[in-house]
């Protein structure tokens, strides 16, 4: 967690590459402490669609055409829990209480249909995202999974 926050989050904010959100323990603020439970970052991305995807799948992704080669998505670029407090918040809670509502709010203002995650090809990660509504799309450098928002 500290590596991304210390080395990239501030730079990405400054150049508007992404926005990073901290999830803090609100009770700790009352005590004068500042406990970061987790964080996530969101960005916009142009997702290049693999030639192997069916026209039906491409049309479902676009919502209109089956002739597109890429589409704009919301990228959940980082999602991490503070190991010191990892039992205080679940990954599912981070997604449902913080990530999805924020992206849905953005959709209301600027449109969009899809949230994308790119993760290492590890069963634990794929299972976690699959259990939270993401479906496998394609594999490039990373496994790409999507979740439809509308």
SVG drawing of the C-alpha trace seen along z (x, -y; Angstrom):
<svg xmlns="http://www.w3.org/2000/svg" viewBox="-28 -19 36 39">
<polyline fill="none" stroke="black" stroke-width="0.4" points="0.0,0.0 2.6,-2.5 4.6,-2.0 1.9,-3.3 0.8,-6.0 4.3,-7.3 5.7,-7.0 2.9,-7.4 -0.4,-8.6 0.6,-12.3 2.3,-12.4 -0.8,-10.9 -3.0,-13.4 -0.8,-16.3 -0.9,-15.3 -4.6,-14.3 -3.8,-10.7 -5.9,-9.3 -7.6,-10.2 -6.7,-8.3 -9.2,-8.0 -8.3,-7.2 -10.8,-5.3 -10.2,-6.3 -11.5,-5.0 -13.9,-7.8 -13.8,-6.8 -10.1,-7.3 -10.5,-10.9 -12.4,-11.6 -9.4,-10.4 -7.0,-12.6 -5.6,-9.7 -5.6,-9.2 -6.0,-5.5 -6.0,-4.7 -7.9,-1.5 -7.7,-1.2 -7.4,-3.2 -8.3,-3.0 -7.6,-4.9 -9.8,-5.6 -8.8,-6.7 -10.2,-6.9 -8.9,-4.5 -9.3,-3.6 -9.8,0.1 -8.6,1.8 -10.8,4.8 -9.1,8.0 -9.8,9.2 -10.9,12.6 -14.0,11.1 -17.3,12.0 -19.4,9.3 -22.1,10.1 -19.8,9.4 -18.4,6.2 -22.0,4.9 -22.9,5.7 -19.8,3.8 -20.6,0.8 -24.3,0.9 -24.8,-0.1 -22.3,1.1 -20.3,4.3 -17.7,2.5 -15.7,0.7 -12.1,1.4 -11.9,-0.4 -14.1,-2.0 -13.8,-4.3 -13.9,-2.8 -13.4,-3.7 -10.3,-1.9 -10.0,-0.8 -6.3,-1.0 -5.4,-0.3 -7.3,1.2 -5.5,1.9 -6.0,2.5 -3.7,1.3 -2.2,4.6 -2.2,3.1 -6.0,2.9 -6.9,5.5 -9.6,7.1 -11.4,3.8 -12.6,3.6 -13.5,6.2 -12.6,5.8 -16.3,6.3 -17.1,3.3 -14.6,1.1 -16.2,1.9 -19.8,1.6 -19.6,-1.3 -16.9,-3.4 -15.9,-2.5 -19.2,-1.7 -21.2,-4.6 -18.4,-7.0 -18.2,-5.6 -22.0,-5.6 -22.0,-9.3 -19.5,-10.0 -21.6,-8.0 -24.6,-10.4 -22.5,-13.4 -20.3,-12.1 -21.7,-8.7 -20.0,-5.4 -21.0,-1.8 -18.1,0.1 -15.6,0.4 -12.4,2.3 -9.9,3.9 -6.5,5.3 -4.9,7.8 -2.2,10.4 -3.3,13.9 -3.8,15.1 -6.8,17.3 -7.3,15.3 -7.6,12.0 -9.7,13.4 -12.0,15.1 -12.4,11.9 -13.4,9.7 -15.6,12.5 -17.4,12.7 -18.0,9.0 -19.7,8.8 -16.7,8.6 -16.5,10.9 -13.4,12.0 -13.0,10.0 -9.5,10.7 -5.9,11.0 -3.2,8.7 -0.3,8.0 -2.8,8.5 -6.1,10.3 -8.8,7.7 -12.2,8.1 -15.2,5.8 -18.4,4.9 -21.3,3.2 -22.7,0.2 -25.8,-0.4"/>
</svg>
